[in-house]
């Protein structure tokens, strides 16, 4: 299957700082990537849909100024958590699809801890 | 609204068979997916159903009935490594993935 690489896998940052998470499709071009957040013992919550060359589409309740998404190329999307707070501590996962109707391939996820 | 229902937790014995059910109500349907997720890891793809019937892949099978809004994942010859959460997801008319809360499967020796 297609490979999606996410980096870093774990990050600890101080409250008030910003953290950037990268998501790369290694062997295919991903026109659309998805960013999810997952709290312990809960399912995936879609945060935003990232489209190459255009602004991301955010889900209701997700602050676009806090979670900055950039999808500058067909193989790279980034999520920046700005002015992080302890409540932003979570598991962030990106995914991409080859085309509509096929399965989503997930990155390894990023465990963010804000102290 | 859109809704995916699956049991929160199930327990089964090593070597046995377990069936995890998923019912859904979504705006449109463009396929149903099952994913496995071990604690602390990202989900991994297990199966995809878009037409009614059974799809078999090794020890895992997935069934779909679109008229009933129902699917199940069948796991045979259970192994301890199958202990994980199993997520049901439906792709709606906008090709958005709607996720269930996941079923935590506990395998006992």
Boltz contact constraints between the chains, C-beta under 6 A:
constraints:
  - contact:
      token1: [A, 43]
      token2: [B, 99]
      max_distance: 6.0
  - contact:
      token1: [A, 43]
      token2: [B, 101]
      max_distance: 6.0
  - contact:
      token1: [A, 43]
      token2: [B, 102]
      max_distance: 6.0
  - contact:
      token1: [A, 44]
      token2: [B, 99]
      max_distance: 6.0
  - contact:
      token1: [A, 93]
      token2: [B, 42]
      max_distance: 6.0
  - contact:
      token1: [A, 100]
      token2: [B, 95]
      max_distance: 6.0
  - contact:
      token1: [A, 103]
      token2: [B, 33]
      max_distance: 6.0
  - contact:
      token1: [A, 103]
      token2: [B, 45]
      max_distance: 6.0
  - contact:
      token1: [A, 103]
      token2: [B, 48]
      max_distance: 6.0
  - contact:
      token1: [A, 106]
      token2: [B, 42]
      max_distance: 6.0
  - contact:
      token1: [A, 106]
      token2: [B, 43]
      max_distance: 6.0
  - contact:
      token1: [A, 108]
      token2: [B, 42]
      max_distance: 6.0
  - contact:
      token1: [A, 109]
      token2: [B, 42]
      max_distance: 6.0
